Amino acid sequence: MIPGLANSPLASITRRDVRQTCAGEPGFKQGLHRLERVAGRSWTELRLDELARKVGLEKFYASCALWPTMQIHSTRAGLDARLEPAGQDLLFTHGPQPDHADYALRYAHDLTVYLLNALNDYFGWGFDIRTLAQDCANCWSEGLAGESTEN
């Protein structure tokens, strides 16, 4: 069995199955060697929160990595986010959640501008990112869906 797939429908696939199926493919031996060498491990020994801290994005970790991860996997937080009160009961909402989509899009937009600025600094492109950053801020200045912009 391939490590890391214990709970997957693919769990019954063995390395022997992979070798027999792919043996004639170009680059198979190099790829298999790499797969066996890193199976069950990440490309880095650092956790995602440590990587975020290392590059100065620790303030975004909870909102851009931890919370979305809890939403896309079967977690209590992900299930709770879809429960709506209905009298004394709770109902599971199946439909789209525009406020969650806006939340994700806003942070994706922010991080794209942040990344472009970091690349601009690193490679010395000389782009003036201020207008782009201001456009991003203006785009989201009305607040997220469902949020009141009144104080």
N, C-alpha and C positions, 0 to 999 in steps of 0.2 A: 504494500500500500504506500502511496506517496504521502509523506509527512504534510500536515497542515490541511488534509482533506478528509479527516476522520468523520466529520458529520455531513459530508457532501455525498450526493448521488454518485459522484465520481470515485468514491472511496474504494470501490472494488477494482479500479484500474491499477495495475501493477507497473513497475518500471519495465518489466519484461514485455508487457503489452505495448508500452510506448516504444520500446526498442524495435519490436517486430513490425509495428505499423510504420515507423518513421526512419528506419535504418537507411533507406536509399536517398533520403532528402539531403540536399547540400547543407553543410554546416551542422548536421545532426550531432556528430561526435563532440564538437566543441560546445554546442548548446547543452547537451546532456551532461557533460562534465561540469559546466557552470551550474546547472540545475541541481545536481547532486551535491555540489560544494556549498550552495547557499540554501538548500531546501530547509524550510522551517525557520529561516532567519530573514531579516530585512536587509536592505542594502546598507544600512547603518546600524550601529549599536545604540544610537541615541533614540529616546522616545520622541514623539512628535512635539510635546511641550518643551523638551530640551532643545530641539532644533529651532523652534519658534523663539525661544529665549536667546539662542546663539546668534540669530540674525536680526534681533530687535523687534520681533513681532509677538512677544509674549502677551501684550495687551489684547491681541486679536485671537489668541488661542481658544478661549472659551466660546466666543461667539462665532468664530469661523471654522473651528475644527471639532471641538468637543460637543457643542449643542447639535450641529448638523449630523454628526456621527450617531448621537443618541436618537435622532429622528429617523434615520434611514435603516437602523437596525432594530430588532425587536427588544426594546427596552421599556422599562416602566415609564420613563419620561416621555418617550415617543408615543406610547399608548395614552397616557394622561393628556397629552397635548391635543388629542382627537376626541376627548370626552366632553360632551355638552350636557349641562344640567337640564333635566326635563321633569319638573315637579320634584318628587322624591327619588327619581331614578336618574341614571346617567345613560346617555345615548352615544354610541360611537358614530362619528361623522366620517362618511366615506368620500365625500366630495373634495374638490380643490380647496386649498386654504390660501387665499390671495395674500393675507398678511404674512404668512410664512414665506411665500414666494418673493414678496417685496423685500423681506428681511435678507434672504439669501442673495437677491440681486443687488441690493445696496452694498452689502459687504464684498461681493464679487467686484463691483464697480470700484469701490474704495481700494481694494487690494490690487486691482489692475493698474490704477493710477500710481499706487505705492511702488509696484514692481517696475513700471516704466520709469519712474523717477530714480529708483535704485540702479537700473540698467544704464540710464542716462549718466548718472554720476560715475558708475564703474567704468564704462567705456568712453567717457568723455565726449559724448555726442554733441553736447552744447545746446540741446533743446531747451526751450523755455516751457517748463511744465506747469507754471503758475496758472495759465489760462485753462488748461485741462483740469487741474485740481479745483479751480473755481467753478467750472462747468459741472463737475461731479458734485460739489457742495450744493450748487443751485438746483441741480436735478432732484436732490433729496431733501431740500429745505422745507418742503411741504409736509414732511413726516411720512411715516409708513402707513399703509392702509390700516384703518381702524384706530389710528392714533389721533388724538386731538392736538391741533397746533395752537390751541388757545392756552394761555397761562392761567 
